[in-house]
């Protein structure tokens, strides 16, 4: 279960990074 949570957190961080990148481009 902990592994799943950490994996989800990693994906969340990646998504946040993509969003911030797109926001900075605009």
Secondary structure in CASP SS format (residue, H / E / C, confidence):
PFRMAT SS
TARGET T0000
AUTHOR 0000-0000-0000
METHOD secondary structure of the structure
MODEL  1
X C 1.00
X H 1.00
X H 1.00
X H 1.00
X H 1.00
X H 1.00
X H 1.00
X H 1.00
X H 1.00
X H 1.00
X H 1.00
X H 1.00
X H 1.00
X H 1.00
X H 1.00
X H 1.00
X H 1.00
X H 1.00
X H 1.00
X H 1.00
X H 1.00
X H 1.00
X H 1.00
X H 1.00
X H 1.00
X C 1.00
END
